[in-house]
Amino acid sequence: MWTKYNLLCTYCDTLFEVTTKDFKKAPTCVCEYPEELILLGWEDATVTKESVTNLTSPQVVKINTNPYN
């Protein structure tokens, strides 16, 4: 199962997300103050075939074209 974690660095106010199957090693912020990192929450990020087919349009789009003109 994929899980998305929302984290905040209280030292530099960086908000970031980590999506992983295994959260054994906690990430660090670019400011390198890992003791200032707090976990705000997490949610399931597993993508199923059904959810992908609902989001993907049935038309084929040529590479290097913009279908939203």
Number of C-alpha atoms within 10 A of each C-alpha: 9 13 16 17 18 16 20 18 21 14 14 14 11 13 14 11 14 14 16 14 12 9 12 7 6 9 11 14 19 10 11 12 13 15 11 15 21 13 12 11 11 14 11 11 14 13 10 8 7 8 10 10 10 9 8 9 9 8 7 8 10 8 6 6 8 8 9 4 4
